[in-house]
Amino acid sequence: MGNTVSTKKLYDIGFEDEKLDQPWTEVAVDHLKCCQEPPDVSLIIDHSVIPAHRATLSEKSKYFRTEFSNKANSDEITLKETNATALKCVLKYMYGVKLDYLYAKSIPLNEVFDVLVAARFYMVDTLEREILTTLKKQVATNLLLNSALSYPIEDLISYSADAIRKAAHLYEELQTSITFPLNKHENALVKNKIFDQLSLEAVKYVLGIYFDASEPILFSALVAWMRANPDHSDVFPDLLELIDLCLLKEEHLDAFFKPTNLVDYNVYQKILLAQQGKVKNVQKVVNKNVIKSVSDLCVVEGQKISSTNSTVASLASFRENIPIIIDLKQRYLLNCLKFFIKTNRKLRYTVSISTNMRNWKRVIYSKPDCSGQQTLFFKEDAVRFIRIQSDAQYFIIDGKVETYYWTLLVPTKKPLKPSRNLVRMKMWKTDSKPAGGFISGKLMNGGISHLIDGTSSIVYKFTKPYMIEKMKLRIGDDKTYYVEVSENKWDWTPVFFEENVSDWRTVTFKKRPVMYIRINGVGCSDDLEYFTLYKLECSVVSD
């Protein structure tokens, strides 16, 4: 056999038992109907031989282009990685035949996925994109996730999981506050269950990802799925372990045990006790943001606004007095929160923390004119939930939300050679004065003071930037504070933090240019408490 393959011989092999009026079996012949040139290569797959043209396959497929360059003199290519039916469909597409019938409801979803896998394997990029787009538009999210996990197709898995996350969040919003007319999609969402039609594998996957919904909402969805899928009762205890039972109330459990127990009560108690033991554990991550990515940023109240590929997300509350609540999914020891307020006007807000969403402790009560970057310190505490609430009609946190257990303490490696003290215990109303002095704080209690509310502070301005790595200050009894420095009053760097200390303190940090020093007292914002600085001494470093 030479480089030109006999068309008749190829047609006679492998198709004699196929019904050519079926769209899936016509592919083997139809893809050649418009070709005047005889085929010059045969594709051998599943004991069938399919005729084709090198030039067409090389033009449309990176895979075949490589194969033919490696086997220039061969008129046969053996294929084992995909099935013949899917390959015939891909060939039909490469020969310019539209595949509209592929997206008909009568075609089983698994067959469409077979073609998608074949298109991806043979590197027919345009067909792959076409199928992905059509699946996202036409197939219900839950069914799409089932198939995407089976094959697997990573981009469809992430797309489907993200859609289910958003649906769960919308479900909770509609359940808790239906104050506006619902469209057709939203009405269906209120009536239907979030986990409807999910496979067991999909339910396990979904419960393993971060959800922008509270635990009771996920629990009720799981209960509905269990009631609809009694054949999987042997794995119900495993699924129950994926729910944080410590966050449920007694009324949430009624549907789980009535009218019949989905899991034996003793088994439920054993799982609950194991989780309660873990809840006592508090993770301490020093000087690192515990919210590592957008997917880790779980918003159980308010809205998270981000694109699929975004590395940051905006959080928003569009109804007055409705907070933004972030779930860190486990307990961390924290003392710092950072976020950026996006607003056309300045506003006031509070920050509260909790380990169970029932008992809240307010740690920040801001001044009334906040906007832009917020860097907040509070007394270290175990935190799982963070609630940020504003008095504004709408409230948007723009960009990256960060939370830390921050020590900030950087020891000095060598002794300093102090020069004269640069600080003048003078208080100016603005920072326009050329002379050095305090530009933020109040003259009271025999020193410079500020109200401990999470946003007020004491700020000292030098006449010009100096290279500084050490300062001394005298404060009141049993105080917690942190120190920040800046060259320009806009970009602040935290350099030192201490808890429950008194009298004279020595602050050391890596040598850097400093024009502004900001000292922030930390305490309980529920009390009217002031932090007072009685003395500040700071010297230039002599090289």
C-alpha positions in Angstrom: 0.0 0.0 0.0 1.4 3.4 -1.0 0.8 6.9 0.3 -2.6 7.0 -1.4 -5.1 4.9 0.4 -7.9 3.1 -1.5 -11.2 4.8 -0.5 -13.3 1.7 -1.3 -11.1 -0.5 0.8 -11.3 1.9 3.8 -15.1 2.2 3.5 -15.4 -1.6 3.5 -13.6 -2.1 6.8 -15.2 -1.6 10.1 -18.6 0.0 9.1 -20.6 -2.9 7.7 -22.6 -3.3 10.9 -23.3 0.4 11.5 -26.6 2.1 10.6 -25.6 5.0 8.4 -28.9 6.9 9.1 -27.7 7.5 12.8 -25.8 10.8 13.2 -23.1 9.2 15.3 -22.3 6.6 12.6 -22.6 8.8 9.6 -19.5 10.6 10.6 -17.1 8.0 9.3 -18.4 8.6 5.7 -19.8 12.1 5.8 -16.6 13.8 6.7 -15.3 12.9 3.2 -18.3 13.9 1.1 -17.0 17.3 0.1 -13.5 16.0 -0.7 -12.4 15.5 -4.3 -9.0 14.2 -3.4 -8.8 10.6 -2.2 -7.7 10.0 1.4 -4.0 9.5 2.0 -4.0 8.2 5.6 -6.0 5.7 7.7 -6.8 6.1 11.4 -7.1 2.8 13.2 -9.2 2.8 16.3 -11.3 0.2 18.1 -10.9 -2.4 15.3 -12.1 0.2 12.8 -10.3 2.0 10.0 -11.3 5.6 9.2 -10.1 7.3 6.0 -8.7 10.9 6.3 -6.4 13.5 4.7 -3.1 14.4 6.2 -3.4 18.1 5.1 -6.8 18.6 6.7 -5.9 16.9 10.0 -2.6 18.8 10.2 -4.3 22.1 9.6 -7.0 21.6 12.3 -5.2 19.5 14.9 -1.9 20.1 16.7 -1.9 16.5 17.7 -2.0 15.1 14.2 0.4 17.8 12.9 3.0 16.4 15.4 2.1 12.8 14.6 2.6 13.2 10.9 5.9 15.0 11.3 7.1 12.1 13.4 5.7 9.5 11.0 6.2 11.1 7.6 6.2 7.9 5.6 3.4 6.0 7.3 -0.1 5.9 5.9 -1.5 4.4 9.1 -1.9 6.0 12.6 -3.1 3.8 15.4 -5.1 5.6 18.1 -5.9 4.2 21.5 -6.6 7.1 23.8 -10.2 7.9 22.8 -13.2 5.9 21.5 -14.1 5.7 17.8 -17.5 7.4 18.1 -16.1 10.5 19.6 -13.2 10.6 17.1 -15.6 10.4 14.2 -17.5 13.4 15.5 -14.2 15.4 15.9 -13.3 14.4 12.3 -16.6 15.6 11.0 -15.9 19.0 12.7 -12.4 19.2 11.2 -13.9 18.7 7.7 -16.2 21.7 8.2 -19.4 19.9 9.1 -21.5 21.7 11.8 -22.2 19.7 14.9 -25.5 21.3 15.9 -27.1 17.9 16.5 -24.5 17.2 19.2 -26.2 19.7 21.5 -29.7 18.3 21.0 -31.4 17.2 24.3 -31.7 13.7 22.9 -28.0 13.3 22.9 -26.8 11.8 26.3 -24.5 14.2 28.2 -21.8 11.6 28.6 -21.5 11.4 24.8 -21.0 15.1 24.5 -18.3 14.9 27.2 -16.6 12.1 25.2 -16.4 14.4 22.2 -15.1 17.2 24.5 -12.4 14.9 25.8 -11.5 13.8 22.3 -11.3 17.4 21.0 -9.0 18.3 23.9 -6.8 15.3 23.4 -6.4 15.9 19.6 -5.9 19.6 20.3 -8.8 20.9 18.2 -9.1 24.1 20.2 -12.0 25.7 18.4 -14.2 22.6 18.9 -13.2 22.4 22.6 -14.1 26.1 23.2 -17.4 25.6 21.3 -18.5 22.6 23.4 -17.4 24.3 26.7 -19.4 27.4 25.9 -22.5 25.4 24.9 -22.4 23.2 28.0 -22.2 26.3 30.3 -25.2 27.8 28.5 -27.4 24.8 28.1 -26.7 22.3 30.9 -28.0 22.7 34.5 -25.1 23.5 36.8 -25.5 20.5 39.1 -25.7 18.0 36.2 -22.7 19.7 34.6 -20.7 19.3 37.8 -21.6 15.6 38.0 -20.1 15.0 34.5 -17.2 17.4 34.9 -16.0 15.4 38.0 -16.4 12.1 36.2 -14.1 12.9 33.3 -12.6 15.2 34.8 -12.7 18.7 33.2 -11.1 21.1 35.6 -12.4 24.4 34.1 -16.0 23.0 34.1 -15.6 21.8 37.7 -14.5 25.2 38.9 -17.2 26.9 36.8 -20.0 24.7 38.2 -18.7 24.8 41.8 -18.6 28.6 41.6 -22.2 28.7 40.3 -23.4 26.5 43.1 -21.6 28.7 45.6 -23.4 31.8 44.2 -26.7 29.9 44.2 -26.3 29.0 47.8 -25.5 32.5 48.8 -28.5 33.9 46.8 -30.7 31.2 48.4 -29.7 32.4 51.9 -30.3 36.0 50.9 -33.7 35.2 49.6 -34.6 33.1 52.6 -33.6 35.7 55.2 -34.9 38.9 53.6 -37.2 38.8 50.6 -37.9 42.5 50.3 -38.0 42.8 46.5 -39.8 41.1 43.6 -38.3 37.8 42.5 -37.5 37.0 38.9 -38.2 33.6 37.4 -34.7 32.2 38.3 -35.0 33.4 41.9 -38.5 32.0 42.4 -37.1 28.6 41.3 -34.2 28.9 43.6 -36.4 29.5 46.7 -38.5 26.4 45.9 -35.7 24.1 44.9 -32.8 22.6 46.9 -29.2 23.6 46.2 -27.9 20.0 46.0 -30.7 18.7 43.7 -29.6 16.1 41.2 -26.0 16.1 42.4 -24.2 12.8 42.4 -22.6 11.5 45.6 -19.2 12.4 44.3 -20.4 16.0 43.5 -22.0 16.4 47.0 -18.7 15.4 48.6 -16.8 17.8 46.4 -19.1 20.7 47.0 -19.1 20.2 50.8 -15.3 20.2 50.7 -15.0 23.7 49.2 -15.5 27.2 50.7 -19.1 28.4 50.6 -20.5 31.9 50.8 -23.4 30.6 52.9 -24.0 29.8 56.5 -23.7 26.3 57.9 -27.5 25.9 58.5 -28.1 26.6 54.8 -25.7 23.9 53.7 -27.0 21.5 56.3 -30.6 21.9 55.1 -29.5 21.4 51.5 -27.7 18.2 52.5 -30.7 16.9 54.5 -32.9 17.4 51.4 -30.4 15.5 49.3 -30.3 12.7 51.8 -34.1 12.4 51.8 -34.0 12.2 48.0 -31.2 9.6 47.9 -31.8 6.9 50.5 -29.7 4.4 48.5 -26.6 6.2 49.7 -27.6 6.0 53.4 -24.4 4.0 54.2 -22.3 7.1 53.5 -24.6 9.6 55.3 -22.3 9.7 58.4 -19.3 10.5 56.2 -21.3 13.4 54.6 -22.4 14.6 58.0 -18.7 15.0 59.1 -18.3 17.6 56.4 -20.9 19.9 58.1 -19.8 22.0 61.1 -22.4 20.7 63.5 -21.2 23.1 66.3 -22.8 26.0 64.3 -26.3 24.4 64.2 -29.1 25.1 66.5 -31.7 22.6 67.8 -34.3 23.8 65.3 -32.0 23.0 62.4 -31.8 19.3 63.4 -35.6 18.7 63.3 -35.5 17.9 59.6 -32.6 15.5 60.2 -34.4 13.4 62.7 -38.0 13.8 61.7 -40.0 12.0 60.4 -37.2 9.4 60.5 -33.5 9.5 61.5 -31.2 9.9 58.6 -28.3 8.8 60.8 -28.5 7.0 64.1 -28.6 9.5 67.0 -25.6 7.9 68.7 -23.6 8.2 65.5 -24.6 11.9 65.3 -23.5 12.5 68.9 -20.1 10.9 68.3 -19.5 13.1 65.3 -20.6 16.2 67.2 -18.3 15.4 70.2 -15.3 14.9 67.9 -16.0 18.3 66.2 -16.4 20.0 69.6 -13.0 18.7 70.5 -11.4 20.1 67.4 -13.2 23.5 67.9 -11.1 24.1 71.0 -8.0 24.1 68.9 -6.9 27.6 67.8 -4.4 27.9 65.0 -1.7 30.6 65.3 -0.1 31.8 62.1 2.4 34.5 62.8 2.8 37.5 60.5 1.0 35.8 57.6 -2.4 36.6 56.1 -4.8 33.6 56.9 -7.0 34.5 53.9 -4.8 33.1 51.2 -6.9 33.5 48.1 -10.3 34.7 46.8 -11.7 31.1 47.2 -10.7 31.2 50.9 -12.7 34.4 51.4 -16.0 32.9 52.5 -18.8 35.5 52.9 -21.8 34.3 54.8 -23.6 37.6 54.8 -23.2 40.4 52.3 -22.0 39.8 48.7 -18.6 38.8 47.3 -17.9 40.4 43.9 -15.1 38.9 41.9 -14.3 37.3 38.5 -13.4 33.6 38.2 -9.7 34.4 37.7 -9.4 37.4 40.0 -6.9 37.3 42.9 -8.9 39.9 44.9 -12.6 40.3 45.6 -14.8 43.2 46.7 -17.3 42.7 49.5 -20.5 44.6 49.6 -23.6 45.2 51.7 -26.3 47.0 49.7 -28.8 47.3 52.5 -28.6 49.6 55.4 -27.5 48.0 58.7 -26.9 44.6 57.0 -23.3 43.6 57.9 -20.6 41.8 56.0 -19.7 38.5 57.7 -16.6 36.6 56.8 -16.1 32.9 57.8 -12.5 31.9 58.1 -13.7 28.2 58.4 -11.6 27.5 61.4 -10.4 29.3 64.6 -7.3 31.5 64.4 -5.5 33.6 67.0 -5.7 37.1 65.5 -5.0 40.7 66.4 -5.0 42.6 63.1 -7.5 43.2 60.2 -6.8 45.2 57.0 -9.3 46.3 54.3 -10.0 49.2 51.9 -13.3 51.1 52.1 -14.6 52.2 48.7 -17.1 55.0 49.1 -18.0 58.5 47.8 -18.4 59.7 51.3 -16.8 59.0 54.7 -18.6 56.7 57.1 -18.5 55.0 60.5 -18.3 51.2 61.0 -17.8 48.6 63.7 -15.9 45.3 63.7 -16.9 42.4 65.8 -15.5 38.9 66.1 -16.9 35.5 67.1 -16.1 31.8 67.2 -19.7 30.6 66.6 -21.8 33.4 65.0 -23.9 33.6 68.2 -21.7 35.4 70.7 -20.0 38.5 69.3 -17.3 40.7 70.7 -17.0 44.2 69.3 -13.3 45.1 68.9 -13.4 48.2 66.7 -15.7 51.2 66.8 -14.5 53.6 64.2 -14.5 57.4 64.1 -17.3 58.9 61.9 -15.2 59.9 58.9 -13.5 56.7 57.6 -12.6 55.9 54.0 -9.7 54.3 52.1 -7.2 51.9 53.6 -8.0 50.6 57.2 -5.3 48.9 59.3 -6.9 47.8 62.6 -5.3 46.2 65.6 -7.2 44.7 68.6 -6.3 42.5 71.5 -5.4 39.0 70.4 -8.4 36.6 70.5 -9.7 33.4 68.9 -11.6 34.3 65.8 -13.5 32.4 63.2 -16.1 34.9 62.1 -15.5 38.6 61.4 -18.5 41.0 61.2 -18.0 44.5 59.6 -21.1 46.7 59.9 -21.6 50.3 58.7 -24.3 52.9 59.2 -24.2 53.7 55.5 -26.9 52.9 53.0 -24.4 50.7 51.2 -20.9 49.6 52.2 -18.2 48.3 49.9 -14.8 46.8 50.8 -12.7 47.0 47.7 -9.7 44.8 47.0 -7.8 42.5 49.3 -9.1 41.6 52.8 -6.3 40.6 55.2 -6.2 39.3 58.7 -3.2 38.4 60.9 -1.7 37.5 64.1 1.0 40.2 63.9 3.9 40.4 66.3 5.7 43.1 64.3 8.7 42.9 66.6 12.0 43.0 64.8 15.0 42.7 67.1 18.0 45.0 66.5 21.1 43.1 65.5 23.7 45.6 66.8 23.8 48.3 69.4 22.8 51.8 68.3 24.9 54.9 68.5 22.3 57.5 69.6 22.5 61.2 68.8 20.3 64.0 70.1 16.6 63.5 70.8 14.6 64.8 67.8 11.1 64.9 69.4 9.5 68.1 70.6 6.5 67.6 72.9 4.5 70.2 71.0 1.0 69.8 69.6 -0.1 71.4 66.3 -3.6 71.5 64.9 -2.3 70.7 61.3 0.8 69.2 59.8 1.5 72.4 57.8 3.9 73.7 60.6 7.5 73.4 59.4 8.6 72.6 63.0 8.3 69.1 64.3 5.4 68.1 66.6 2.3 66.1 67.2 -0.3 66.5 64.5 -2.9 64.0 65.8 -4.1 63.4 69.4 -5.3 65.5 72.3 -3.5 67.4 75.0 -4.9 65.8 78.1 -4.0 63.8 81.2 -0.5 65.3 81.2 0.4 64.0 77.8 -0.9 63.3 74.3 -3.9 61.1 74.2 -6.3 59.4 71.8 -9.6 57.6 72.2 -9.3 53.8 71.8 -11.8 53.2 69.0 -9.7 51.2 66.5 -9.2 54.2 64.1 -7.9 57.2 66.3 -4.2 57.5 66.9 -1.3 59.7 68.0 0.9 61.0 65.1 4.2 62.8 65.3 5.8 64.6 62.4 9.5 65.3 62.0 10.7 68.4 60.0 12.2 66.0 57.5 12.9 62.2 57.0 15.5 60.7 59.3 17.1 57.3 59.4 15.7 55.7 62.6 15.7 52.3 64.2 14.9 52.9 67.8 12.6 55.1 70.0 11.6 55.2 73.6 8.2 56.1 75.0 6.4 56.3 78.3 2.8 55.2 78.6 0.2 54.4 81.3 -0.3 51.2 83.2 -1.1 47.9 81.5 -1.5 49.2 78.0 -1.4 47.4 74.6 -0.2 49.4 71.6 1.5 49.2 68.2 3.7 51.6 66.3 3.7 52.5 62.5 6.1 54.7 60.6 5.8 56.5 57.2 7.8 58.7 54.9 4.7 60.4 53.4 1.7 60.0 55.7 -0.1 57.7 53.2 2.0 54.5 53.2 2.3 53.2 56.7 4.5 50.2 57.9 3.8 48.5 61.2 7.1 48.0 63.1 6.3 47.1 66.7 3.6 45.6 68.9 3.4 45.0 72.7 0.6 43.9 75.0 -0.2 44.7 78.6 2.9 46.8 79.3 3.6 49.9 81.4 5.9 53.0 81.9 9.0 53.3 79.7 9.2 51.1 76.6 11.9 50.7 74.0 10.8 50.2 70.4 13.3 48.7 68.0 13.0 47.9 64.3 15.0 47.7 61.1 16.6 51.0 60.2 14.5 53.0 57.7 13.7 56.6 56.7 10.9 58.0 58.9 9.1 61.3 58.8 5.9 60.3 60.6 5.4 58.1 63.7 1.9 56.8 64.5 1.2 55.2 67.9 -2.0 53.3 68.3 -3.5 52.2 71.6 -5.5 49.0 71.6 -8.4 48.1 74.0 -12.1 47.3 74.2 -14.0 49.7 72.0 -17.1 49.2 74.1 -15.5 51.3 76.9 -14.7 55.0 76.7 -10.9 54.5 77.2 -8.0 56.7 76.2 -4.4 55.8 75.5 -1.9 58.4 76.7 1.7 59.0 75.6 3.6 60.9 78.3 7.0 61.0 76.6 8.5 60.2 73.3 12.2 60.1 72.6 13.8 59.4 69.2 17.4 59.7 68.0 19.0 59.7 64.6 21.2 56.7 63.9 24.9 57.5 63.6 26.6 55.4 61.0 
